[in-house]
């Protein structure tokens, strides 16, 4: 005899859903176990999405997609070779000058340290001579480890080659991966999955192209500004700024620390000028370059970038910093699809009708 008012609720979970849950758990586990692999894959994805617009434009002109990608590779490698040939003598000259003037810099910082008030019981001593000797000792160790350096260079070259090949195939047939993934999604959700995937594709591409342009502009302006201020090794610091600024804000901060140390060997006005230059460049990057180059394709606030970087560094160190922004872009694009539309800023006639209470 059935009791009145009671209903039986049956919950059914398909085999596909169980498999997807297991796959997500496994991917999460592998993400923390082999972060270098995911960095390689994510770099290939970023490169492929960044090339999508120029490759599509060249394809519209009649060039095959594969040939267009190869031409872009040749152009990028050629630009890197030209830049290296132009900057290598300058950087090498700065390195020789630094080695030659290191004892003088040591004396300057020793005087600064001696003028500071003593702290503690005096058991710990600050000696830049010891730091200098350690640097020279490390340089000698590196010279003796040429074989290890060669092996590491070969491994890096192999990773770069694999990344380029993977990016090539992802860019030649951008729909292959999505087609395979869409098979595991119910038919009624496939349209939404494709829309989200397209948003992710466009967002990562916009971020990659914009961040590369920002890094080049930031490095050039930093180098020129430091040169005008009179900071030693300004060209080398500009190159470092451009390379490190691939990681937003963090790269610029590291560069300005190096620039302040270099400016301290000249005088206090130069130190102040370097700090002012950094503040100006960061504001130009945040309020002019980022909105101009990213446009509305990204919509990622700076605070989200900073929080993502902090979380990435805390979880995986420098690898986490490199992975943080692309992953945040992906999560943000997914959130844009599922977040409710805001209506508080719209005029009344454009707001959706509210249901009666």
VOBA-1610 file (N, C-alpha, C; in pm, whole numbers, padded with zeros to 5 digits, always signed):
BEGIN
Unk+00086-00119+00000Unk+00000+00000+00000Unk+00089+00124+00000Unk+00066+00208-00099Unk+00150+00327-00112Unk+00101+00437-00020Unk+00196+00506+00033Unk+00161+00621+00117Unk+00135+00741+00028Unk+00026+00810+00063Unk-00008+00927-00016Unk+00088+01041+00017Unk+00121+01123-00087Unk+00211+01237-00069Unk+00356+01205-00090Unk+00388+01078-00113Unk+00527+01041-00136Unk+00550+01017-00285Unk+00668+01064-00332Unk+00705+01043-00471Unk+00842+00980-00478Unk+00862+00898-00575Unk+00991+00834-00595Unk+01069+00912-00701Unk+01191+00953-00666Unk+01276+01029-00758Unk+01391+00939-00800Unk+01404+00923-00928Unk+01510+00839-00983Unk+01616+00926-01047Unk+01741+00910-01005Unk+01854+00985-01061Unk+01935+00889-01146Unk+01947+00920-01273Unk+02024+00835-01365Unk+02145+00911-01416Unk+02259+00846-01414Unk+02384+00905-01463Unk+02433+00818-01578Unk+02452+00880-01693Unk+02493+00805-01811Unk+02640+00765-01800Unk+02675+00665-01880Unk+02815+00621-01885Unk+02904+00734-01935Unk+02853+00813-02029Unk+02930+00925-02083Unk+02963+01025-01973Unk+02865+01056-01888Unk+02888+01152-01778Unk+02993+01099-01681Unk+02983+00971-01648Unk+03082+00911-01558Unk+03222+00919-01619Unk+03230+00890-01749Unk+03360+00897-01816Unk+03416+01039-01816Unk+03329+01137-01840Unk+03374+01277-01840Unk+03425+01319-01702Unk+03357+01277-01597Unk+03401+01311-01461Unk+03538+01249-01434Unk+03554+01122-01471Unk+03683+01056-01452Unk+03792+01126-01532Unk+03758+01166-01656Unk+03856+01234-01741Unk+03897+01368-01681Unk+03801+01445-01626Unk+03834+01573-01565Unk+03922+01556-01442Unk+03891+01456-01361Unk+03974+01430-01243Unk+04116+01391-01285Unk+04126+01307-01388Unk+04258+01264-01436Unk+04336+01381-01493Unk+04269+01468-01569Unk+04337+01585-01625Unk+04384+01679-01516Unk+04301+01698-01413Unk+04343+01783-01301Unk+04465+01726-01232Unk+04466+01596-01213Unk+04582+01530-01150Unk+04706+01547-01236Unk+04692+01523-01367Unk+04807+01534-01458Unk+04855+01678-01471Unk+04764+01774-01454Unk+04804+01915-01464Unk+04910+01949-01359Unk+04893+01897-01239Unk+04989+01926-01132Unk+05109+01831-01135Unk+05093+01716-01199Unk+05204+01621-01207Unk+05303+01656-01316Unk+05255+01701-01430Unk+05343+01732-01544Unk+05312+01872-01598Unk+05340+01976-01520Unk+05307+02112-01565Unk+05385+02154-01689Unk+05509+02102-01708Unk+05585+02139-01827Unk+05513+02095-01954Unk+05451+01978-01950Unk+05377+01930-02067Unk+05262+02023-02099Unk+05188+02065-01997Unk+05074+02152-02020Unk+05118+02290-02065Unk+05234+02335-02018Unk+05288+02462-02066Unk+05317+02454-02215Unk+05373+02342-02258Unk+05401+02322-02401Unk+05271+02321-02482Unk+05172+02246-02433Unk+05044+02238-02505Unk+04976+02374-02510Unk+04974+02443-02396Unk+04906+02573-02391Unk+04978+02675-02477Unk+05112+02669-02481Unk+05187+02758-02569Unk+05151+02734-02715Unk+05138+02607-02753Unk+05098+02575-02890Unk+04958+02627-02920Unk+04867+02613-02825Unk+04730+02662-02844Unk+04730+02814-02860Unk+04806+02883-02773Unk+04814+03029-02780Unk+04872+03073-02914Unk+04979+03006-02958Unk+05041+03041-03085Unk+04945+03017-03201Unk+04873+02905-03198Unk+04779+02874-03306Unk+04665+02976-03313Unk+04611+03013-03197Unk+04502+03111-03197Unk+04551+03250-03234Unk+04675+03283-03195Unk+04730+03413-03232Unk+04750+03425-03382Unk+04782+03313-03449Unk+04805+03316-03594Unk+04676+03308-03674Unk+04564+03283-03608Unk+04441+03254-03682Unk+04399+03368-03774Unk+04397+03491-03722Unk+04352+03604-03805Unk+04441+03627-03926Unk+04575+03640-03908Unk+04658+03659-04028Unk+04654+03540-04123Unk+04645+03418-04071Unk+04638+03300-04158Unk+04507+03301-04237Unk+04397+03336-04171Unk+04268+03343-04240Unk+04269+03451-04347Unk+04334+03565-04317Unk+04343+03673-04416Unk+04425+03629-04537Unk+04536+03559-04515Unk+04617+03509-04626Unk+04544+03401-04704Unk+04466+03320-04634Unk+04388+03216-04701Unk+04282+03279-04791Unk+04225+03392-04747Unk+04126+03461-04830Unk+04187+03518-04958Unk+04319+03541-04955Unk+04389+03590-05075Unk+04422+03477-05172Unk+04394+03353-05133Unk+04418+03241-05222Unk+04531+03148-05181Unk+04603+03181-05073Unk+04712+03095-05028Unk+04656+02978-04947Unk+04710+02858-04964Unk+04668+02746-04879Unk+04700+02776-04733Unk+04620+02723-04644Unk+04637+02752-04501Unk+04773+02706-04450Unk+04817+02588-04491Unk+04946+02537-04447Unk+05062+02625-04492Unk+05057+02671-04618Unk+05162+02761-04670Unk+05161+02893-04594Unk+05043+02942-04561Unk+05033+03069-04487Unk+05100+03057-04350Unk+05078+02945-04282Unk+05140+02925-04151Unk+05291+02918-04164Unk+05341+02847-04264Unk+05486+02837-04284Unk+05546+02974-04314Unk+05476+03057-04392Unk+05526+03192-04420Unk+05533+03276-04292Unk+05433+03261-04206Unk+05436+03335-04078Unk+05552+03286-03992Unk+05575+03155-03989Unk+05690+03101-03915Unk+05821+03160-03968Unk+05835+03161-04099Unk+05958+03214-04160Unk+05975+03361-04125Unk+05864+03437-04129Unk+05870+03580-04096Unk+05910+03600-03950Unk+05850+03524-03858Unk+05882+03539-03716Unk+06027+03501-03688Unk+06071+03388-03744Unk+06210+03345-03721Unk+06307+03446-03780Unk+06274+03498-03899Unk+06361+03599-03961Unk+06371+03725-03876Unk+06258+03770-03821Unk+06260+03888-03735Unk+06342+03863-03609Unk+06331+03742-03552Unk+06409+03710-03433Unk+06558+03706-03464Unk+06595+03652-03580Unk+06737+03647-03618Unk+06792+03788-03637Unk+06715+03873-03705Unk+06759+04011-03728Unk+06773+04085-03595Unk+06674+04068-03506Unk+06681+04135-03376Unk+06800+04085-03295Unk+06825+03954-03300Unk+06939+03898-03226Unk+07070+03951-03282Unk+07081+03956-03415Unk+07204+04006-03477Unk+07228+04152-03442Unk+07120+04230-03430Unk+07136+04372-03400Unk+07165+04396-03252Unk+07104+04317-03165Unk+07116+04342-03021Unk+07229+04266-02955Unk+07271+04154-03014Unk+07374+04071-02950Unk+07503+04149-02922Unk+07556+04227-03019Unk+07679+04303-02988Unk+07660+04403-02874Unk+07542+04467-02869Unk+07517+04564-02763Unk+07511+04496-02627Unk+07438+04384-02620Unk+07427+04311-02494Unk+07562+04254-02451Unk+07638+04202-02549Unk+07771+04150-02517Unk+07862+04260-02464Unk+07853+04380-02524Unk+07931+04492-02474Unk+07892+04531-02333Unk+07761+04531-02306Unk+07716+04561-02170Unk+07765+04457-02070Unk+07766+04330-02112Unk+07813+04223-02023Unk+07961+04239-01991Unk+08041+04272-02094Unk+08185+04294-02070Unk+08207+04415-01981Unk+08128+04521-02004Unk+08142+04641-01920Unk+08103+04611-01776Unk+07998+04531-01756Unk+07957+04495-01621Unk+08065+04415-01550Unk+08126+04321-01621Unk+08233+04241-01561Unk+08353+04329-01525Unk+08381+04427-01611Unk+08496+04514-01588Unk+08471+04610-01472Unk+08348+04656-01458Unk+08317+04758-01358Unk+08256+04700-01230Unk+08245+04568-01221Unk+08185+04506-01104Unk+08257+04540-00974Unk+08391+04541-00971Unk+08458+04580-00845Unk+08422+04722-00801Unk+08409+04815-00897Unk+08372+04951-00861Unk+08231+04958-00804Unk+08139+04884-00865Unk+08003+04880-00812Unk+08000+04817-00673Unk+08084+04717-00653Unk+08092+04654-00522Unk+08133+04755-00416Unk+08232+04839-00448Unk+08278+04940-00352Unk+08168+05040-00321Unk+08091+05079-00425Unk+07983+05176-00403Unk+07879+05119-00308Unk+07835+04996-00332Unk+07732+04937-00247Unk+07785+04904-00108Unk+07917+04877-00097Unk+07976+04857+00036Unk+07968+04985+00118Unk+07992+05100+00053Unk+07982+05227+00123Unk+07839+05254+00167Unk+07744+05223+00077Unk+07603+05243+00113Unk+07565+05155+00231Unk+07609+05030+00228Unk+07577+04937+00337Unk+07642+04982+00467Unk+07764+05036+00458Unk+07834+05080+00579Unk+07767+05201+00642Unk+07700+05283+00560Unk+07634+05402+00613Unk+07501+05371+00679Unk+07449+05250+00657Unk+07321+05213+00718Unk+07342+05180+00865Unk+07241+05208+00951Unk+07254+05175+01094Unk+07265+05025+01114Unk+07351+04985+01207Unk+07370+04843+01235Unk+07248+04787+01306Unk+07217+04663+01275Unk+07105+04594+01338Unk+07151+04459+01389Unk+07082+04406+01490Unk+07116+04274+01542Unk+07236+04280+01635Unk+07298+04164+01657Unk+07410+04154+01749Unk+07544+04160+01679Unk+07540+04185+01547Unk+07665+04196+01474Unk+07721+04065+01428Unk+07651+03956+01455Unk+07702+03825+01414Unk+07693+03805+01265Unk+07596+03872+01198Unk+07582+03861+01053Unk+07644+03983+00989Unk+07722+03965+00887Unk+07789+04074+00818Unk+07744+04078+00674Unk+07736+04199+00622Unk+07696+04220+00483Unk+07821+04249+00402Unk+07853+04166+00310Unk+07973+04181+00230Unk+07942+04158+00084Unk+07948+04265+00006Unk+07927+04250-00138Unk+08049+04187-00204Unk+08164+04193-00137Unk+08280+04122-00192Unk+08252+03973-00198Unk+08185+03924-00092Unk+08149+03782-00093Unk+08052+03750-00205Unk+07956+03842-00228Unk+07862+03822-00339Unk+07936+03822-00472Unk+08031+03916-00486Unk+08109+03923-00611Unk+08187+03794-00633Unk+08253+03746-00525Unk+08329+03621-00539Unk+08237+03504-00573Unk+08116+03505-00515Unk+08022+03397-00545Unk+07978+03402-00691Unk+07954+03525-00741Unk+07916+03539-00882Unk+08027+03489-00974Unk+08152+03526-00942Unk+08263+03481-01025Unk+08278+03328-01016Unk+08258+03274-00895Unk+08266+03130-00879Unk+08158+03060-00960Unk+08036+03117-00957Unk+07927+03057-01035Unk+07956+03065-01184Unk+08017+03178-01227Unk+08053+03190-01368Unk+08153+03083-01408Unk+08251+03056-01319Unk+08348+02951-01349Unk+08280+02814-01354Unk+08186+02793-01263Unk+08114+02665-01264Unk+08036+02648-01393Unk+07972+02756-01438Unk+07899+02749-01564Unk+07992+02720-01681Unk+08109+02779-01677Unk+08205+02754-01785Unk+08247+02608-01788Unk+08259+02546-01669Unk+08299+02405-01665Unk+08184+02312-01700Unk+08061+02365-01700Unk+07944+02281-01725Unk+07891+02302-01866Unk+07981+02317-01962Unk+07939+02343-02099Unk+07856+02228-02155Unk+07890+02107-02117Unk+07816+01990-02166Unk+07671+01994-02118Unk+07652+02024-01989Unk+07516+02029-01936Unk+07437+02141-02002Unk+07503+02254-02025Unk+07435+02365-02092Unk+07395+02325-02233Unk+07484+02253-02302Unk+07452+02208-02437Unk+07334+02113-02440Unk+07329+02021-02342Unk+07217+01927-02334Unk+07087+02002-02308Unk+07091+02099-02217Unk+06971+02176-02186Unk+06926+02258-02306Unk+07024+02314-02380Unk+06989+02389-02501Unk+06924+02299-02605Unk+06977+02177-02619Unk+06917+02082-02712Unk+06775+02044-02672Unk+06754+02026-02542Unk+06620+01993-02495Unk+06523+02108-02520Unk+06570+02231-02495Unk+06485+02347-02520Unk+06451+02359-02668Unk+06552+02337-02754Unk+06527+02342-02898Unk+06424+02238-02940Unk+06432+02119-02880Unk+06335+02013-02911Unk+06195+02056-02868Unk+06182+02116-02748Unk+06051+02162-02701Unk+05995+02269-02795Unk+06081+02360-02838Unk+06036+02466-02930Unk+05988+02404-03061Unk+06063+02307-03112Unk+06025+02241-03237Unk+05890+02170-03223Unk+05872+02096-03114Unk+05745+02025-03091Unk+05630+02125-03078Unk+05654+02236-03009Unk+05551+02338-02993Unk+05510+02396-03127Unk+05608+02426-03212Unk+05578+02481-03345Unk+05500+02380-03430Unk+05540+02254-03424Unk+05470+02151-03502Unk+05326+02135-03452Unk+05309+02130-03320Unk+05175+02116-03263Unk+05088+02236-03299Unk+05145+02357-03288Unk+05070+02477-03325Unk+05034+02476-03473Unk+05123+02422-03557Unk+05096+02412-03701Unk+04972+02327-03726Unk+04966+02209-03667Unk+04852+02120-03691Unk+04723+02176-03630Unk+04734+02241-03514Unk+04616+02302-03454Unk+04562+02415-03540Unk+04652+02487-03607Unk+04610+02599-03689Unk+04563+02555-03828Unk+04622+02448-03881Unk+04581+02399-04013Unk+04437+02347-04008Unk+04405+02272-03904Unk+04270+02216-03890Unk+04216+02252-03752Unk+04174+02378-03734Unk+04132+02422-03600Unk+04009+02352-03547Unk+03929+02291-03635Unk+03806+02228-03589Unk+03819+02083-03549Unk+03937+02023-03574Unk+03952+01880-03547Unk+03937+01849-03399Unk+04007+01926-03314Unk+04000+01901-03170Unk+03858+01922-03118Unk+03793+02028-03165Unk+03657+02055-03119Unk+03560+01948-03167Unk+03579+01900-03289Unk+03492+01793-03339Unk+03503+01669-03251Unk+03627+01635-03214Unk+03645+01519-03128Unk+03584+01538-02991Unk+03601+01661-02935Unk+03547+01687-02802Unk+03394+01695-02805Unk+03339+01749-02915Unk+03194+01767-02922Unk+03119+01635-02925Unk+03185+01529-02966Unk+03118+01399-02970Unk+03077+01350-02831Unk+03146+01402-02729Unk+03115+01359-02592Unk+03010+01449-02527Unk+02961+01547-02602Unk+02861+01639-02549Unk+02726+01604-02610Unk+02620+01602-02531Unk+02487+01575-02586Unk+02453+01673-02698Unk+02376+01626-02794Unk+02346+01706-02914Unk+02281+01840-02878Unk+02198+01842-02774Unk+02127+01966-02739Unk+02220+02073-02683Unk+02341+02033-02640Unk+02436+02129-02584Unk+02550+02163-02680Unk+02555+02100-02796Unk+02669+02118-02885Unk+02679+02261-02938Unk+02566+02326-02962Unk+02569+02464-03011Unk+02633+02557-02908Unk+02598+02537-02781Unk+02657+02620-02675Unk+02806+02591-02660Unk+02844+02462-02669Unk+02986+02426-02659Unk+03066+02492-02770Unk+03012+02489-02892Unk+03082+02554-03003Unk+03093+02705-02981Unk+02988+02766-02926Unk+02991+02910-02901Unk+03096+02945-02796Unk+03101+02866-02689Unk+03202+02888-02585Unk+03342+02868-02642Unk+03359+02761-02721Unk+03491+02734-02779Unk+03534+02848-02871Unk+03440+02903-02945Unk+03473+03015-03034Unk+03513+03137-02952Unk+03442+03163-02842Unk+03478+03276-02756Unk+03618+03258-02697Unk+03648+03135-02653Unk+03781+03106-02600Unk+03887+03127-02707Unk+03859+03077-02826Unk+03953+03091-02938Unk+03983+03238-02966Unk+03878+03319-02975Unk+03897+03461-03006Unk+03964+03534-02890Unk+03928+03499-02767Unk+03985+03568-02651Unk+04134+03539-02637Unk+04174+03412-02650Unk+04315+03378-02638Unk+04395+03441-02752Unk+04339+03438-02873Unk+04408+03501-02985Unk+04428+03650-02965Unk+04322+03717-02917Unk+04333+03861-02892Unk+04435+03890-02783Unk+04432+03808-02676Unk+04528+03830-02568Unk+04671+03808-02616Unk+04696+03701-02691Unk+04832+03669-02735Unk+04887+03778-02826Unk+04808+03820-02924Unk+04855+03926-03015Unk+04875+04057-02940Unk+04780+04090-02851Unk+04793+04214-02777Unk+04909+04214-02680Unk+04930+04101-02609Unk+05039+04095-02512Unk+05175+04100-02579Unk+05186+04037-02696Unk+05313+04044-02770Unk+05343+04188-02811Unk+05241+04258-02861Unk+05262+04397-02900Unk+05295+04483-02779Unk+05227+04460-02667Unk+05255+04537-02544Unk+05397+04511-02496Unk+05441+04386-02501Unk+05577+04353-02456Unk+05681+04425-02542Unk+05661+04426-02673Unk+05756+04495-02762Unk+05758+04645-02735Unk+05639+04704-02722Unk+05632+04849-02696Unk+05690+04883-02560Unk+05655+04804-02458Unk+05704+04829-02323Unk+05856+04820-02319Unk+05912+04717-02382Unk+06058+04701-02383Unk+06127+04816-02454Unk+06071+04858-02569Unk+06132+04968-02644Unk+06126+05098-02564Unk+06010+05129-02505Unk+05997+05252-02428Unk+06084+05249-02302Unk+06093+05133-02238Unk+06178+05122-02120Unk+06324+05144-02156Unk+06370+05081-02264Unk+06509+05099-02306Unk+06541+05242-02343Unk+06451+05305-02421Unk+06473+05445-02461Unk+06470+05536-02339Unk+06372+05515-02251Unk+06363+05599-02132Unk+06485+05588-02042Unk+06532+05466-02020Unk+06652+05448-01936Unk+06774+05510-02001Unk+06782+05504-02133Unk+06895+05565-02204Unk+06893+05717-02186Unk+06774+05777-02197Unk+06763+05922-02180Unk+06793+05964-02037Unk+06756+05881-01941Unk+06785+05911-01800Unk+06933+05901-01771Unk+07004+05818-01847Unk+07146+05799-01824Unk+07179+05677-01740Unk+07090+05578-01743Unk+07112+05455-01666Unk+07205+05363-01743Unk+07307+05307-01680Unk+07395+05212-01750Unk+07319+05089-01797Unk+07366+05033-01908Unk+07311+04908-01964Unk+07164+04923-02004Unk+07126+05043-02047Unk+06986+05068-02083Unk+06936+04975-02195Unk+07013+04953-02304Unk+06962+04863-02409Unk+06935+04722-02359Unk+07027+04669-02279Unk+07008+04534-02226Unk+06886+04527-02134Unk+06868+04630-02052Unk+06751+04633-01964Unk+06622+04644-02044Unk+06626+04716-02156Unk+06508+04724-02242Unk+06473+04589-02302Unk+06575+04514-02345Unk+06550+04379-02398Unk+06492+04289-02290Unk+06548+04296-02169Unk+06497+04215-02058Unk+06351+04252-02029Unk+06321+04382-02032Unk+06183+04427-02006Unk+06087+04371-02110Unk+06127+04374-02237Unk+06039+04323-02342Unk+06014+04174-02329Unk+06118+04099-02294Unk+06102+03953-02280Unk+06017+03919-02158Unk+06047+03982-02045Unk+05976+03947-01922Unk+05833+03999-01919Unk+05804+04102-01999Unk+05669+04159-01997Unk+05567+04067-02065Unk+05614+03955-02120Unk+05519+03854-02167Unk+05431+03809-02051Unk+05487+03811-01929Unk+05408+03791-01807Unk+05370+03931-01758Unk+05245+03974-01773Unk+05207+04112-01744Unk+05244+04155-01602Unk+05291+04280-01592Unk+05321+04347-01466Unk+05443+04286-01394Unk+05452+04155-01386Unk+05564+04093-01316Unk+05694+04123-01387Unk+05694+04109-01520Unk+05815+04137-01597Unk+05863+04280-01580Unk+05770+04375-01584Unk+05808+04514-01567Unk+05863+04543-01428Unk+05805+04479-01326Unk+05853+04501-01190Unk+05995+04448-01172Unk+06023+04329-01225Unk+06158+04274-01215Unk+06257+04365-01286Unk+06218+04415-01402Unk+06307+04503-01478Unk+06336+04632-01403Unk+06234+04690-01340Unk+06256+04817-01272Unk+06346+04798-01150Unk+06340+04681-01085Unk+06431+04653-00974Unk+06575+04653-01025Unk+06599+04585-01138Unk+06734+04584-01196Unk+06776+04724-01239Unk+06681+04800-01295Unk+06714+04936-01340Unk+06747+05027-01222Unk+06675+05011-01111Unk+06704+05093-00991Unk+06843+05062-00938Unk+06880+04934-00935Unk+07015+04898-00890Unk+07120+04957-00982Unk+07094+04955-01112Unk+07189+05014-01206Unk+07194+05165-01192Unk+07077+05228-01172Unk+07074+05374-01157Unk+07138+05419-01027Unk+07138+05333-00925Unk+07198+05370-00796Unk+07348+05393-00809Unk+07411+05336-00911Unk+07554+05359-00931Unk+07582+05496-00991Unk+07476+05564-01036Unk+07493+05697-01097Unk+07455+05806-00999Unk+07336+05794-00940Unk+07294+05896-00845Unk+07148+05881-00807Unk+07108+05952-00702Unk+06971+05946-00653Unk+06871+06001-00755Unk+06900+06113-00825Unk+06804+06162-00925Unk+06770+06057-01030Unk+06869+05978-01070Unk+06843+05874-01170Unk+06751+05765-01114Unk+06770+05732-00986Unk+06683+05632-00923Unk+06538+05680-00922Unk+06518+05806-00882Unk+06383+05862-00879Unk+06324+05865-01020Unk+06405+05903-01118Unk+06357+05909-01256Unk+06316+05771-01307Unk+06390+05667-01269Unk+06355+05530-01311Unk+06220+05490-01252Unk+06198+05521-01126Unk+06070+05486-01062Unk+05954+05560-01129Unk+05975+05689-01158Unk+05871+05767-01227Unk+05844+05708-01366Unk+05950+05672-01437Unk+05935+05611-01570Unk+05852+05483-01562Unk+05880+05401-01463Unk+05807+05275-01448Unk+05659+05301-01420Unk+05629+05395-01331Unk+05489+05426-01300Unk+05415+05476-01424Unk+05481+05561-01503Unk+05420+05613-01625Unk+05394+05501-01724Unk+05492+05414-01745Unk+05477+05306-01842Unk+05369+05207-01801Unk+05361+05176-01672Unk+05257+05083-01626Unk+05118+05142-01648Unk+05103+05272-01624Unk+04973+05336-01646Unk+04939+05344-01795Unk+05039+05370-01877Unk+05016+05370-02022Unk+04974+05230-02068Unk+05040+05128-02014Unk+05006+04990-02051Unk+04863+04956-02010Unk+04824+04993-01887Unk+04694+04953-01835Unk+04579+05031-01897Unk+04598+05162-01919Unk+04486+05247-01959Unk+04486+05287-02106Unk+04596+05263-02177Unk+04602+05301-02318Unk+04625+05178-02406Unk+04738+05109-02383Unk+04775+04998-02472Unk+04679+04880-02460Unk+04650+04838-02336Unk+04564+04720-02319Unk+04425+04739-02379Unk+04353+04850-02349Unk+04222+04868-02413Unk+04232+04881-02564Unk+04339+04943-02613Unk+04353+04963-02757Unk+04382+04833-02830Unk+04471+04750-02773Unk+04515+04629-02841Unk+04424+04510-02812Unk+04371+04503-02691Unk+04279+04394-02660Unk+04139+04422-02710Unk+04100+04550-02702Unk+03965+04586-02739Unk+03864+04524-02646Unk+03747+04493-02699Unk+03641+04431-02619Unk+03645+04280-02627Unk+03747+04226-02699Unk+03753+04081-02715Unk+03790+04009-02587Unk+03853+04080-02493Unk+03900+04015-02371Unk+03814+04052-02252Unk+03811+04182-02218Unk+03728+04225-02107Unk+03776+04178-01972Unk+03904+04143-01960Unk+03959+04090-01835Unk+04014+04205-01752Unk+03961+04231-01632Unk+04010+04343-01551Unk+04150+04316-01498Unk+04230+04422-01476Unk+04366+04404-01425Unk+04372+04329-01292Unk+04273+04350-01206Unk+04276+04281-01076Unk+04265+04130-01095Unk+04191+04085-01196Unk+04182+03941-01222Unk+04317+03886-01268Unk+04389+03966-01348Unk+04522+03924-01394Unk+04617+03910-01276Unk+04616+04010-01186Unk+04707+04006-01072Unk+04674+03888-00979Unk+04546+03865-00954Unk+04508+03753-00868Unk+04546+03619-00933Unk+04529+03610-01064Unk+04566+03487-01134Unk+04716+03463-01125Unk+04794+03569-01139Unk+04940+03555-01129Unk+04981+03510-00990Unk+04920+03571-00887Unk+04953+03531-00750Unk+04919+03384-00726Unk+04802+03342-00771Unk+04762+03202-00753Unk+04854+03109-00830Unk+04890+03148-00953Unk+04977+03064-01034Unk+05116+03047-00973Unk+05172+03158-00926Unk+05305+03151-00863Unk+05300+03068-00736Unk+05193+03082-00659Unk+05180+03006-00534Unk+05170+02856-00561Unk+05102+02818-00670Unk+05080+02676-00699Unk+05199+02612-00769Unk+05252+02679-00874Unk+05352+02615-00959Unk+05476+02700-00983Unk+05494+02808-00906Unk+05613+02890-00924Unk+05609+02965-01057Unk+05725+02972-01124Unk+05735+03047-01249Unk+05648+02984-01358Unk+05635+02851-01356Unk+05546+02786-01452Unk+05401+02830-01431Unk+05364+02846-01305Unk+05229+02893-01275Unk+05205+03034-01328Unk+05308+03119-01320Unk+05294+03254-01373Unk+05273+03252-01524Unk+05341+03160-01593Unk+05327+03151-01738Unk+05191+03093-01778Unk+05140+03000-01698Unk+05013+02936-01731Unk+04893+03018-01685Unk+04913+03108-01589Unk+04801+03172-01520Unk+04712+03251-01615Unk+04771+03338-01697Unk+04690+03428-01778Unk+04610+03354-01885Unk+04672+03264-01965Unk+04589+03192-02063Unk+04475+03113-01998Unk+04503+03048-01885Unk+04397+02973-01818Unk+04287+03066-01766Unk+04327+03183-01717Unk+04227+03280-01671Unk+04142+03331-01786Unk+04205+03353-01902Unk+04130+03394-02021Unk+04026+03288-02057Unk+04065+03161-02050Unk+03972+03052-02082Unk+03855+03050-01983Unk+03888+03059-01853Unk+03783+03057-01750Unk+03690+03177-01765Unk+03749+03293-01795Unk+03669+03415-01811Unk+03574+03402-01930Unk+03623+03345-02041Unk+03538+03327-02159Unk+03423+03232-02129Unk+03450+03126-02053Unk+03343+03033-02014Unk+03243+03103-01922Unk+03294+03182-01828Unk+03206+03254-01737Unk+03117+03354-01809Unk+03170+03417-01915Unk+03090+03511-01993Unk+02968+03444-02054Unk+02981+03316-02087Unk+02869+03243-02148Unk+02760+03212-02047Unk+02799+03178-01926Unk+02702+03131-01827Unk+02660+03239-01728Unk+02730+03353-01726Unk+02695+03459-01632Unk+02564+03525-01674Unk+02479+03563-01579Unk+02354+03632-01614Unk+02384+03771-01669Unk+02300+03816-01762Unk+02321+03948-01821Unk+02289+04056-01719Unk+02375+04160-01718Unk+02353+04272-01628Unk+02256+04370-01693Unk+02164+04422-01615Unk+02068+04517-01669Unk+02066+04648-01592Unk+02147+04658-01485Unk+02138+04776-01400Unk+02185+04902-01470Unk+02271+04887-01572Unk+02321+05005-01641Unk+02245+05040-01766Unk+02137+04964-01800Unk+02062+04988-01921Unk+01944+05080-01895Unk+01903+05156-01996Unk+01780+05234-01982Unk+01661+05142-01959Unk+01554+05196-01902Unk+01438+05114-01867Unk+01377+05046-01988Unk+01375+05116-02103Unk+01310+05057-02218Unk+01388+04939-02275Unk+01518+04925-02237Unk+01599+04816-02288Unk+01612+04702-02188Unk+01554+04718-02070Unk+01566+04612-01971Unk+01460+04504-01996Unk+01496+04378-01970Unk+01395+04273-01987Unk+01283+04289-01885Unk+01163+04254-01928Unk+01048+04266-01838Unk+01064+04173-01719Unk+01032+04224-01603Unk+01038+04143-01482Unk+00909+04063-01468Unk+00923+03943-01417Unk+00804+03861-01392Unk+00726+03921-01276Unk+00597+03914-01282Unk+00518+03969-01170Unk+00543+03893-01042Unk+00539+03965-00931Unk+00561+03902-00801Unk+00445+03810-00766
//
